[in-house]
């Protein structure tokens, strides 16, 4: 998959080509070999779906990509709301998070609380799965 991000110019020099939002010049797209390999594998495994995508009119394809982005944003919002509901349901937990974000600007606090909670949740999940793996290896 290609992106429109460009690499910074040497010595920090700014150039017109370094502004990806001004012109969608295909020569500015970077190629990530790992991503390209994943795409190629998907195409190989799903030739009918790939043919379907290629047959779509450009506008429909663009709208499909936009819909996928909307769905991703909605999913992130639902996850954030769920995390915030859990934090708000537990006064001690809420107070602990408020202490952590006391120096964050007011309009950013809820988002930062949510980020910290997600990171904490991931760390706890990883720790628990590692403990289970160790327990199975030891035979506990």
N, CA, C and O atoms as a GROMACS GRO file, in nm:
protein
  560
    1UNK      N    1   0.085  -0.117   0.000
    1UNK     CA    2   0.000   0.000   0.000
    1UNK      C    3   0.088   0.123   0.000
    1UNK      O    4   0.193   0.122   0.064
    2UNK      N    5   0.051   0.224  -0.068
    2UNK     CA    6   0.133   0.344  -0.082
    2UNK      C    7   0.082   0.455   0.009
    2UNK      O    8  -0.036   0.459   0.045
    3UNK      N    9   0.172   0.543   0.044
    3UNK     CA   10   0.135   0.660   0.124
    3UNK      C   11   0.184   0.784   0.054
    3UNK      O   12   0.267   0.777  -0.037
    4UNK      N   13   0.133   0.897   0.094
    4UNK     CA   14   0.177   1.023   0.034
    4UNK      C   15   0.281   1.093   0.120
    4UNK      O   16   0.322   1.204   0.087
    5UNK      N   17   0.325   1.031   0.226
    5UNK     CA   18   0.426   1.093   0.310
    5UNK      C   19   0.559   1.094   0.237
    5UNK      O   20   0.593   1.000   0.165
    6UNK      N   21   0.633   1.201   0.256
    6UNK     CA   22   0.763   1.212   0.193
    6UNK      C   23   0.870   1.219   0.300
    6UNK      O   24   0.844   1.259   0.414
    7UNK      N   25   0.990   1.181   0.262
    7UNK     CA   26   1.102   1.190   0.356
    7UNK      C   27   1.150   1.334   0.361
    7UNK      O   28   1.144   1.405   0.260
    8UNK      N   29   1.198   1.379   0.478
    8UNK     CA   30   1.247   1.517   0.487
    8UNK      C   31   1.370   1.535   0.399
    8UNK      O   32   1.447   1.442   0.376
    9UNK      N   33   1.385   1.656   0.351
    9UNK     CA   34   1.500   1.688   0.267
    9UNK      C   35   1.627   1.686   0.352
    9UNK      O   36   1.621   1.711   0.472
   10UNK      N   37   1.741   1.657   0.290
   10UNK     CA   38   1.867   1.656   0.365
   10UNK      C   39   1.894   1.792   0.429
   10UNK      O   40   1.854   1.895   0.375
   11UNK      N   41   1.960   1.792   0.541
   11UNK     CA   42   1.995   1.913   0.616
   11UNK      C   43   1.873   1.996   0.654
   11UNK      O   44   1.886   2.116   0.679
   12UNK      N   45   1.757   1.934   0.660
   12UNK     CA   46   1.636   2.003   0.703
   12UNK      C   47   1.583   2.104   0.604
   12UNK      O   48   1.497   2.184   0.638
   13UNK      N   49   1.633   2.103   0.480
   13UNK     CA   50   1.589   2.200   0.380
   13UNK      C   51   1.446   2.169   0.338
   13UNK      O   52   1.413   2.055   0.308
   14UNK      N   53   1.363   2.270   0.335
   14UNK     CA   54   1.224   2.251   0.294
   14UNK      C   55   1.215   2.269   0.143
   14UNK      O   56   1.278   2.358   0.085
   15UNK      N   57   1.136   2.182   0.081
   15UNK     CA   58   1.117   2.194  -0.063
   15UNK      C   59   0.968   2.186  -0.093
   15UNK      O   60   0.890   2.145  -0.007
   16UNK      N   61   0.930   2.222  -0.212
   16UNK     CA   62   0.790   2.214  -0.252
   16UNK      C   63   0.745   2.069  -0.256
   16UNK      O   64   0.628   2.040  -0.230
   17UNK      N   65   0.835   1.978  -0.287
   17UNK     CA   66   0.800   1.836  -0.294
   17UNK      C   67   0.777   1.778  -0.154
   17UNK      O   68   0.718   1.671  -0.142
   18UNK      N   69   0.821   1.846  -0.052
   18UNK     CA   70   0.806   1.795   0.084
   18UNK      C   71   0.670   1.826   0.144
   18UNK      O   72   0.646   1.795   0.260
   19UNK      N   73   0.580   1.884   0.066
   19UNK     CA   74   0.446   1.911   0.114
   19UNK      C   75   0.349   1.818   0.043
   19UNK      O   76   0.299   1.850  -0.065
   20UNK      N   77   0.322   1.699   0.103
   20UNK     CA   78   0.244   1.596   0.036
   20UNK      C   79   0.099   1.635   0.012
   20UNK      O   80   0.036   1.575  -0.075
   21UNK      N   81   0.045   1.730   0.083
   21UNK     CA   82  -0.096   1.762   0.069
   21UNK      C   83  -0.125   1.859  -0.045
   21UNK      O   84  -0.241   1.880  -0.080
   22UNK      N   85  -0.021   1.916  -0.102
   22UNK     CA   86  -0.045   2.013  -0.208
   22UNK      C   87  -0.061   1.948  -0.345
   22UNK      O   88  -0.135   1.999  -0.429
   23UNK      N   89   0.007   1.836  -0.368
   23UNK     CA   90  -0.004   1.773  -0.499
   23UNK      C   91   0.006   1.622  -0.484
   23UNK      O   92   0.104   1.572  -0.429
   24UNK      N   93  -0.093   1.551  -0.532
   24UNK     CA   94  -0.089   1.405  -0.519
   24UNK      C   95  -0.001   1.342  -0.627
   24UNK      O   96  -0.049   1.258  -0.704
   25UNK      N   97   0.124   1.380  -0.632
   25UNK     CA   98   0.217   1.329  -0.731
   25UNK      C   99   0.254   1.185  -0.695
   25UNK      O  100   0.312   1.162  -0.589
   26UNK      N  101   0.222   1.088  -0.781
   26UNK     CA  102   0.249   0.948  -0.750
   26UNK      C  103   0.396   0.919  -0.725
   26UNK      O  104   0.429   0.820  -0.659
   27UNK      N  105   0.486   1.002  -0.776
   27UNK     CA  106   0.628   0.976  -0.754
   27UNK      C  107   0.667   0.997  -0.607
   27UNK      O  108   0.776   0.955  -0.566
   28UNK      N  109   0.581   1.061  -0.527
   28UNK     CA  110   0.610   1.083  -0.386
   28UNK      C  111   0.566   0.966  -0.298
   28UNK      O  112   0.594   0.967  -0.178
   29UNK      N  113   0.499   0.866  -0.354
   29UNK     CA  114   0.453   0.754  -0.274
   29UNK      C  115   0.571   0.666  -0.236
   29UNK      O  116   0.657   0.635  -0.318
   30UNK      N  117   0.572   0.627  -0.109
   30UNK     CA  118   0.676   0.537  -0.061
   30UNK      C  119   0.626   0.394  -0.074
   30UNK      O  120   0.506   0.367  -0.061
   31UNK      N  121   0.716   0.304  -0.097
   31UNK     CA  122   0.682   0.163  -0.106
   31UNK      C  123   0.741   0.094   0.016
   31UNK      O  124   0.861   0.103   0.042
   32UNK      N  125   0.656   0.024   0.089
   32UNK     CA  126   0.701  -0.055   0.204
   32UNK      C  127   0.697  -0.201   0.159
   32UNK      O  128   0.589  -0.256   0.139
   33UNK      N  129   0.812  -0.265   0.143
   33UNK     CA  130   0.816  -0.402   0.092
   33UNK      C  131   0.734  -0.501   0.175
   33UNK      O  132   0.673  -0.593   0.120
   34UNK      N  133   0.733  -0.484   0.307
   34UNK     CA  134   0.655  -0.575   0.392
   34UNK      C  135   0.506  -0.560   0.364
   34UNK      O  136   0.434  -0.660   0.355
   35UNK      N  137   0.459  -0.437   0.352
   35UNK     CA  138   0.318  -0.412   0.324
   35UNK      C  139   0.284  -0.463   0.185
   35UNK      O  140   0.180  -0.526   0.165
   36UNK      N  141   0.370  -0.436   0.089
   36UNK     CA  142   0.347  -0.484  -0.048
   36UNK      C  143   0.337  -0.636  -0.051
   36UNK      O  144   0.254  -0.691  -0.123
   37UNK      N  145   0.422  -0.705   0.026
   37UNK     CA  146   0.418  -0.852   0.031
   37UNK      C  147   0.286  -0.900   0.090
   37UNK      O  148   0.229  -0.999   0.043
   38UNK      N  149   0.237  -0.831   0.192
   38UNK     CA  150   0.107  -0.868   0.250
   38UNK      C  151  -0.006  -0.850   0.149
   38UNK      O  152  -0.094  -0.935   0.137
   39UNK      N  153  -0.001  -0.739   0.076
   39UNK     CA  154  -0.104  -0.713  -0.025
   39UNK      C  155  -0.097  -0.820  -0.134
   39UNK      O  156  -0.200  -0.874  -0.175
   40UNK      N  157   0.024  -0.850  -0.180
   40UNK     CA  158   0.040  -0.951  -0.284
   40UNK      C  159  -0.013  -1.087  -0.238
   40UNK      O  160  -0.078  -1.159  -0.314
   41UNK      N  161   0.016  -1.122  -0.113
   41UNK     CA  162  -0.033  -1.249  -0.059
   41UNK      C  163  -0.186  -1.249  -0.053
   41UNK      O  164  -0.249  -1.349  -0.085
   42UNK      N  165  -0.245  -1.137  -0.013
   42UNK     CA  166  -0.391  -1.128  -0.006
   42UNK      C  167  -0.450  -1.144  -0.147
   42UNK      O  168  -0.548  -1.216  -0.165
   43UNK      N  169  -0.391  -1.076  -0.244
   43UNK     CA  170  -0.441  -1.084  -0.381
   43UNK      C  171  -0.433  -1.229  -0.432
   43UNK      O  172  -0.525  -1.279  -0.496
   44UNK      N  173  -0.322  -1.294  -0.401
   44UNK     CA  174  -0.303  -1.432  -0.445
   44UNK      C  175  -0.405  -1.526  -0.382
   44UNK      O  176  -0.455  -1.618  -0.446
   45UNK      N  177  -0.436  -1.501  -0.254
   45UNK     CA  178  -0.531  -1.586  -0.181
   45UNK      C  179  -0.677  -1.553  -0.213
   45UNK      O  180  -0.765  -1.636  -0.191
   46UNK      N  181  -0.702  -1.432  -0.264
   46UNK     CA  182  -0.840  -1.386  -0.290
   46UNK      C  183  -0.854  -1.329  -0.430
   46UNK      O  184  -0.887  -1.211  -0.443
   47UNK      N  185  -0.830  -1.408  -0.533
   47UNK     CA  186  -0.834  -1.352  -0.670
   47UNK      C  187  -0.972  -1.300  -0.711
   47UNK      O  188  -0.981  -1.203  -0.786
   48UNK      N  189  -1.079  -1.364  -0.663
   48UNK     CA  190  -1.213  -1.317  -0.700
   48UNK      C  191  -1.242  -1.181  -0.638
   48UNK      O  192  -1.299  -1.093  -0.703
   49UNK      N  193  -1.204  -1.164  -0.513
   49UNK     CA  194  -1.226  -1.034  -0.447
   49UNK      C  195  -1.140  -0.927  -0.512
   49UNK      O  196  -1.185  -0.813  -0.529
   50UNK      N  197  -1.017  -0.961  -0.549
   50UNK     CA  198  -0.930  -0.865  -0.616
   50UNK      C  199  -0.989  -0.822  -0.750
   50UNK      O  200  -0.987  -0.704  -0.785
   51UNK      N  201  -1.043  -0.919  -0.825
   51UNK     CA  202  -1.106  -0.887  -0.953
   51UNK      C  203  -1.228  -0.797  -0.931
   51UNK      O  204  -1.253  -0.705  -1.009
   52UNK      N  205  -1.302  -0.824  -0.824
   52UNK     CA  206  -1.418  -0.740  -0.790
   52UNK      C  207  -1.373  -0.597  -0.761
   52UNK      O  208  -1.432  -0.501  -0.811
   53UNK      N  209  -1.268  -0.582  -0.681
   53UNK     CA  210  -1.217  -0.448  -0.649
   53UNK      C  211  -1.171  -0.375  -0.774
   53UNK      O  212  -1.196  -0.256  -0.790
   54UNK      N  213  -1.104  -0.446  -0.863
   54UNK     CA  214  -1.054  -0.384  -0.986
   54UNK      C  215  -1.168  -0.343  -1.078
   54UNK      O  216  -1.154  -0.250  -1.157
   55UNK      N  217  -1.281  -0.412  -1.067
   55UNK     CA  218  -1.394  -0.380  -1.156
   55UNK      C  219  -1.479  -0.265  -1.103
   55UNK      O  220  -1.567  -0.215  -1.174
   56UNK      N  221  -1.455  -0.223  -0.978
   56UNK     CA  222  -1.536  -0.116  -0.920
   56UNK      C  223  -1.505   0.018  -0.986
   56UNK      O  224  -1.390   0.048  -1.017
   57UNK      N  225  -1.609   0.098  -1.010
   57UNK     CA  226  -1.584   0.234  -1.059
   57UNK      C  227  -1.503   0.312  -0.955
   57UNK      O  228  -1.516   0.288  -0.835
   58UNK      N  229  -1.422   0.403  -1.002
   58UNK     CA  230  -1.333   0.477  -0.911
   58UNK      C  231  -1.408   0.544  -0.797
   58UNK      O  232  -1.366   0.535  -0.682
   59UNK      N  233  -1.520   0.610  -0.826
   59UNK     CA  234  -1.595   0.678  -0.721
   59UNK      C  235  -1.642   0.580  -0.615
   59UNK      O  236  -1.634   0.608  -0.495
   60UNK      N  237  -1.691   0.463  -0.658
   60UNK     CA  238  -1.739   0.362  -0.563
   60UNK      C  239  -1.624   0.312  -0.477
   60UNK      O  240  -1.640   0.292  -0.357
   61UNK      N  241  -1.509   0.291  -0.539
   61UNK     CA  242  -1.391   0.246  -0.467
   61UNK      C  243  -1.347   0.351  -0.364
   61UNK      O  244  -1.314   0.317  -0.250
   62UNK      N  245  -1.347   0.477  -0.405
   62UNK     CA  246  -1.310   0.585  -0.314
   62UNK      C  247  -1.407   0.592  -0.196
   62UNK      O  248  -1.365   0.611  -0.082
   63UNK      N  249  -1.535   0.577  -0.225
   63UNK     CA  250  -1.636   0.582  -0.118
   63UNK      C  251  -1.623   0.463  -0.024
   63UNK      O  252  -1.649   0.474   0.095
   64UNK      N  253  -1.581   0.348  -0.078
   64UNK     CA  254  -1.560   0.230   0.005
   64UNK      C  255  -1.443   0.254   0.101
   64UNK      O  256  -1.450   0.218   0.218
   65UNK      N  257  -1.336   0.314   0.051
   65UNK     CA  258  -1.222   0.346   0.136
   65UNK      C  259  -1.264   0.445   0.244
   65UNK      O  260  -1.227   0.430   0.361
   66UNK      N  261  -1.342   0.547   0.206
   66UNK     CA  262  -1.390   0.646   0.304
   66UNK      C  263  -1.478   0.578   0.409
   66UNK      O  264  -1.467   0.608   0.528
   67UNK      N  265  -1.565   0.486   0.366
   67UNK     CA  266  -1.650   0.414   0.461
   67UNK      C  267  -1.566   0.334   0.559
   67UNK      O  268  -1.596   0.331   0.678
   68UNK      N  269  -1.462   0.270   0.511
   68UNK     CA  270  -1.375   0.193   0.601
   68UNK      C  271  -1.308   0.285   0.704
   68UNK      O  272  -1.292   0.246   0.820
   69UNK      N  273  -1.271   0.404   0.663
   69UNK     CA  274  -1.211   0.499   0.757
   69UNK      C  275  -1.314   0.546   0.859
   69UNK      O  276  -1.281   0.561   0.977
   70UNK      N  277  -1.438   0.571   0.815
   70UNK     CA  278  -1.546   0.611   0.907
   70UNK      C  279  -1.570   0.500   1.008
   70UNK      O  280  -1.584   0.527   1.128
   71UNK      N  281  -1.574   0.376   0.962
   71UNK     CA  282  -1.595   0.262   1.054
   71UNK      C  283  -1.482   0.252   1.155
   71UNK      O  284  -1.507   0.224   1.272
   72UNK      N  285  -1.359   0.274   1.111
   72UNK     CA  286  -1.245   0.268   1.202
   72UNK      C  287  -1.256   0.378   1.309
   72UNK      O  288  -1.230   0.353   1.426
   73UNK      N  289  -1.293   0.498   1.267
   73UNK     CA  290  -1.309   0.609   1.362
   73UNK      C  291  -1.420   0.577   1.462
   73UNK      O  292  -1.404   0.600   1.582
   74UNK      N  293  -1.533   0.526   1.413
   74UNK     CA  294  -1.645   0.490   1.501
   74UNK      C  295  -1.603   0.382   1.600
   74UNK      O  296  -1.640   0.388   1.718
   75UNK      N  297  -1.526   0.283   1.554
   75UNK     CA  298  -1.479   0.176   1.642
   75UNK      C  299  -1.390   0.234   1.752
   75UNK      O  300  -1.402   0.198   1.869
   76UNK      N  301  -1.299   0.324   1.714
   76UNK     CA  302  -1.211   0.387   1.812
   76UNK      C  303  -1.292   0.467   1.914
   76UNK      O  304  -1.260   0.465   2.033
   77UNK      N  305  -1.396   0.537   1.868
   77UNK     CA  306  -1.480   0.615   1.959
   77UNK      C  307  -1.555   0.524   2.056
   77UNK      O  308  -1.564   0.554   2.175
   78UNK      N  309  -1.608   0.411   2.005
   78UNK     CA  310  -1.679   0.317   2.093
   78UNK      C  311  -1.584   0.260   2.199
   78UNK      O  312  -1.620   0.246   2.315
   79UNK      N  313  -1.462   0.226   2.157
   79UNK     CA  314  -1.364   0.173   2.251
   79UNK      C  315  -1.330   0.278   2.357
   79UNK      O  316  -1.322   0.247   2.476
   80UNK      N  317  -1.310   0.402   2.313
   80UNK     CA  318  -1.278   0.510   2.407
   80UNK      C  319  -1.392   0.533   2.505
   80UNK      O  320  -1.368   0.550   2.625
   81UNK      N  321  -1.516   0.532   2.454
   81UNK     CA  322  -1.632   0.551   2.541
   81UNK      C  323  -1.642   0.438   2.643
   81UNK      O  324  -1.674   0.462   2.759
   82UNK      N  325  -1.616   0.315   2.599
   82UNK     CA  326  -1.621   0.201   2.690
   82UNK      C  327  -1.517   0.213   2.800
   82UNK      O  328  -1.546   0.187   2.917
   83UNK      N  329  -1.397   0.254   2.762
   83UNK     CA  330  -1.290   0.272   2.861
   83UNK      C  331  -1.327   0.382   2.958
   83UNK      O  332  -1.311   0.367   3.080
   84UNK      N  333  -1.378   0.495   2.906
   84UNK     CA  334  -1.416   0.606   2.993
   84UNK      C  335  -1.532   0.568   3.085
   84UNK      O  336  -1.537   0.612   3.200
   85UNK      N  337  -1.626   0.487   3.036
   85UNK     CA  338  -1.736   0.441   3.121
   85UNK      C  339  -1.683   0.358   3.237
   85UNK      O  340  -1.730   0.372   3.350
   86UNK      N  341  -1.584   0.270   3.209
   86UNK     CA  342  -1.524   0.189   3.316
   86UNK      C  343  -1.452   0.278   3.417
   86UNK      O  344  -1.461   0.256   3.537
   87UNK      N  345  -1.379   0.378   3.367
   87UNK     CA  346  -1.307   0.468   3.457
   87UNK      C  347  -1.407   0.546   3.542
   87UNK      O  348  -1.390   0.557   3.663
   88UNK      N  349  -1.511   0.601   3.479
   88UNK     CA  350  -1.609   0.682   3.552
   88UNK      C  351  -1.693   0.600   3.649
   88UNK      O  352  -1.745   0.655   3.746
   89UNK      N  353  -1.706   0.470   3.626
   89UNK     CA  354  -1.785   0.385   3.715
   89UNK      C  355  -1.711   0.353   3.845
   89UNK      O  356  -1.773   0.309   3.942
   90UNK      N  357  -1.581   0.374   3.847
   90UNK     CA  358  -1.502   0.343   3.965
   90UNK      C  359  -1.436   0.472   4.016
   90UNK      O  360  -1.338   0.518   3.958
   91UNK      N  361  -1.491   0.531   4.124
   91UNK     CA  362  -1.439   0.660   4.173
   91UNK      C  363  -1.290   0.657   4.208
   91UNK      O  364  -1.219   0.754   4.181
   92UNK      N  365  -1.241   0.547   4.266
   92UNK     CA  366  -1.098   0.539   4.300
   92UNK      C  367  -1.012   0.538   4.174
   92UNK      O  368  -0.909   0.606   4.167
   93UNK      N  369  -1.055   0.463   4.075
   93UNK     CA  370  -0.983   0.456   3.948
   93UNK      C  371  -0.984   0.593   3.880
   93UNK      O  372  -0.882   0.638   3.829
   94UNK      N  373  -1.099   0.657   3.880
   94UNK     CA  374  -1.111   0.789   3.817
   94UNK      C  375  -1.017   0.889   3.885
   94UNK      O  376  -0.950   0.967   3.819
   95UNK      N  377  -1.013   0.885   4.018
   95UNK     CA  378  -0.926   0.976   4.092
   95UNK      C  379  -0.779   0.949   4.058
   95UNK      O  380  -0.700   1.042   4.044
   96UNK      N  381  -0.742   0.821   4.046
   96UNK     CA  382  -0.604   0.786   4.013
   96UNK      C  383  -0.567   0.841   3.874
   96UNK      O  384  -0.458   0.896   3.856
   97UNK      N  385  -0.657   0.825   3.777
   97UNK     CA  386  -0.629   0.878   3.643
   97UNK      C  387  -0.625   1.030   3.644
   97UNK      O  388  -0.545   1.090   3.572
   98UNK      N  389  -0.709   1.095   3.722
   98UNK     CA  390  -0.708   1.241   3.729
   98UNK      C  391  -0.576   1.292   3.785
   98UNK      O  392  -0.527   1.397   3.742
   99UNK      N  393  -0.518   1.219   3.880
   99UNK     CA  394  -0.387   1.256   3.933
   99UNK      C  395  -0.282   1.246   3.822
   99UNK      O  396  -0.195   1.332   3.811
  100UNK      N  397  -0.292   1.141   3.741
  100UNK     CA  398  -0.194   1.122   3.634
  100UNK      C  399  -0.201   1.232   3.528
  100UNK      O  400  -0.098   1.269   3.470
  101UNK      N  401  -0.320   1.284   3.502
  101UNK     CA  402  -0.337   1.383   3.394
  101UNK      C  403  -0.357   1.525   3.445
  101UNK      O  404  -0.403   1.611   3.370
  102UNK      N  405  -0.323   1.550   3.569
  102UNK     CA  406  -0.349   1.683   3.627
  102UNK      C  407  -0.277   1.795   3.554
  102UNK      O  408  -0.325   1.909   3.554
  103UNK      N  409  -0.162   1.767   3.491
  103UNK     CA  410  -0.088   1.872   3.420
  103UNK      C  411  -0.120   1.878   3.271
  103UNK      O  412  -0.059   1.956   3.198
  104UNK      N  413  -0.213   1.796   3.226
  104UNK     CA  414  -0.254   1.795   3.086
  104UNK      C  415  -0.362   1.901   3.067
  104UNK      O  416  -0.448   1.917   3.154
  105UNK      N  417  -0.360   1.974   2.955
  105UNK     CA  418  -0.466   2.072   2.931
  105UNK      C  419  -0.605   2.008   2.941
  105UNK      O  420  -0.624   1.894   2.898
  106UNK      N  421  -0.699   2.080   2.997
  106UNK     CA  422  -0.834   2.030   3.025
  106UNK      C  423  -0.899   1.961   2.905
  106UNK      O  424  -0.959   1.854   2.919
  107UNK      N  425  -0.888   2.022   2.788
  107UNK     CA  426  -0.956   1.967   2.670
  107UNK      C  427  -0.893   1.836   2.621
  107UNK      O  428  -0.952   1.766   2.539
  108UNK      N  429  -0.774   1.803   2.671
  108UNK     CA  430  -0.707   1.680   2.628
  108UNK      C  431  -0.709   1.570   2.734
  108UNK      O  432  -0.668   1.458   2.706
  109UNK      N  433  -0.757   1.600   2.853
  109UNK     CA  434  -0.748   1.505   2.963
  109UNK      C  435  -0.820   1.373   2.939
  109UNK      O  436  -0.766   1.266   2.966
  110UNK      N  437  -0.941   1.380   2.888
  110UNK     CA  438  -1.018   1.257   2.867
  110UNK      C  439  -0.947   1.167   2.766
  110UNK      O  440  -0.941   1.045   2.786
  111UNK      N  441  -0.896   1.225   2.660
  111UNK     CA  442  -0.825   1.146   2.558
  111UNK      C  443  -0.699   1.083   2.616
  111UNK      O  444  -0.671   0.966   2.590
  112UNK      N  445  -0.624   1.160   2.694
  112UNK     CA  446  -0.500   1.108   2.754
  112UNK      C  447  -0.535   0.998   2.855
  112UNK      O  448  -0.465   0.897   2.862
  113UNK      N  449  -0.641   1.017   2.934
  113UNK     CA  450  -0.685   0.912   3.027
  113UNK      C  451  -0.715   0.784   2.952
  113UNK      O  452  -0.676   0.675   2.993
  114UNK      N  453  -0.785   0.798   2.842
  114UNK     CA  454  -0.821   0.684   2.759
  114UNK      C  455  -0.696   0.614   2.706
  114UNK      O  456  -0.688   0.492   2.705
  115UNK      N  457  -0.598   0.691   2.661
  115UNK     CA  458  -0.474   0.634   2.608
  115UNK      C  459  -0.399   0.558   2.717
  115UNK      O  460  -0.351   0.447   2.694
  116UNK      N  461  -0.389   0.617   2.835
  116UNK     CA  462  -0.320   0.551   2.946
  116UNK      C  463  -0.392   0.422   2.982
  116UNK      O  464  -0.329   0.319   3.006
  117UNK      N  465  -0.525   0.427   2.987
  117UNK     CA  466  -0.603   0.308   3.022
  117UNK      C  467  -0.583   0.197   2.919
  117UNK      O  468  -0.570   0.080   2.955
  118UNK      N  469  -0.580   0.233   2.790
  118UNK     CA  470  -0.557   0.131   2.685
  118UNK      C  471  -0.419   0.070   2.700
  118UNK      O  472  -0.404  -0.052   2.690
  119UNK      N  473  -0.317   0.152   2.723
  119UNK     CA  474  -0.181   0.101   2.740
  119UNK      C  475  -0.172   0.011   2.861
  119UNK      O  476  -0.106  -0.093   2.857
  120UNK      N  477  -0.237   0.051   2.970
  120UNK     CA  478  -0.237  -0.029   3.091
  120UNK      C  479  -0.306  -0.162   3.066
  120UNK      O  480  -0.258  -0.267   3.108
  121UNK      N  481  -0.420  -0.157   2.999
  121UNK     CA  482  -0.495  -0.278   2.968
  121UNK      C  483  -0.410  -0.374   2.884
  121UNK      O  484  -0.410  -0.495   2.909
  122UNK      N  485  -0.339  -0.322   2.785
  122UNK     CA  486  -0.252  -0.406   2.701
  122UNK      C  487  -0.141  -0.468   2.784
  122UNK      O  488  -0.111  -0.586   2.768
  123UNK      N  489  -0.080  -0.389   2.871
  123UNK     CA  490   0.030  -0.439   2.953
  123UNK      C  491  -0.018  -0.549   3.047
  123UNK      O  492   0.049  -0.651   3.064
  124UNK      N  493  -0.135  -0.529   3.107
  124UNK     CA  494  -0.190  -0.631   3.198
  124UNK      C  495  -0.223  -0.758   3.120
  124UNK      O  496  -0.194  -0.868   3.167
  125UNK      N  497  -0.283  -0.743   3.003
  125UNK     CA  498  -0.316  -0.860   2.920
  125UNK      C  499  -0.190  -0.937   2.881
  125UNK      O  500  -0.187  -1.060   2.889
  126UNK      N  501  -0.087  -0.864   2.840
  126UNK     CA  502   0.040  -0.928   2.802
  126UNK      C  503   0.099  -1.003   2.921
  126UNK      O  504   0.144  -1.116   2.908
  127UNK      N  505   0.098  -0.938   3.036
  127UNK     CA  506   0.153  -0.999   3.157
  127UNK      C  507   0.077  -1.126   3.192
  127UNK      O  508   0.138  -1.228   3.227
  128UNK      N  509  -0.055  -1.120   3.184
  128UNK     CA  510  -0.137  -1.237   3.217
  128UNK      C  511  -0.112  -1.350   3.118
  128UNK      O  512  -0.104  -1.466   3.159
  129UNK      N  513  -0.101  -1.319   2.990
  129UNK     CA  514  -0.079  -1.424   2.891
  129UNK      C  515   0.060  -1.486   2.908
  129UNK      O  516   0.078  -1.605   2.886
  130UNK      N  517   0.158  -1.405   2.946
  130UNK     CA  518   0.292  -1.458   2.971
  130UNK      C  519   0.292  -1.548   3.093
  130UNK      O  520   0.360  -1.651   3.094
  131UNK      N  521   0.218  -1.510   3.196
  131UNK     CA  522   0.209  -1.593   3.316
  131UNK      C  523   0.142  -1.726   3.284
  131UNK      O  524   0.184  -1.831   3.334
  132UNK      N  525   0.037  -1.722   3.202
  132UNK     CA  526  -0.031  -1.845   3.164
  132UNK      C  527   0.061  -1.935   3.083
  132UNK      O  528   0.062  -2.057   3.102
  133UNK      N  529   0.139  -1.875   2.994
  133UNK     CA  530   0.233  -1.951   2.912
  133UNK      C  531   0.340  -2.014   3.000
  133UNK      O  532   0.374  -2.131   2.981
  134UNK      N  533   0.392  -1.940   3.096
  134UNK     CA  534   0.492  -1.994   3.189
  134UNK      C  535   0.433  -2.105   3.274
  134UNK      O  536   0.497  -2.207   3.298
  135UNK      N  537   0.309  -2.084   3.318
  135UNK     CA  538   0.242  -2.186   3.401
  135UNK      C  539   0.222  -2.315   3.325
  135UNK      O  540   0.237  -2.423   3.382
  136UNK      N  541   0.189  -2.305   3.197
  136UNK     CA  542   0.171  -2.424   3.115
  136UNK      C  543   0.304  -2.493   3.090
  136UNK      O  544   0.311  -2.616   3.087
  137UNK      N  545   0.410  -2.415   3.072
  137UNK     CA  546   0.540  -2.473   3.046
  137UNK      C  547   0.593  -2.545   3.168
  137UNK      O  548   0.660  -2.648   3.156
  138UNK      N  549   0.565  -2.491   3.286
  138UNK     CA  550   0.612  -2.550   3.409
  138UNK      C  551   0.523  -2.666   3.451
  138UNK      O  552   0.566  -2.756   3.523
  139UNK      N  553   0.400  -2.664   3.406
  139UNK     CA  554   0.306  -2.770   3.441
  139UNK      C  555   0.223  -2.736   3.562
  139UNK      O  556   0.172  -2.825   3.629
  140UNK      N  557   0.209  -2.608   3.592
  140UNK     CA  558   0.131  -2.563   3.706
  140UNK      C  559  -0.016  -2.564   3.674
  140UNK      O  560  -0.098  -2.530   3.759
   0.00000   0.00000   0.00000
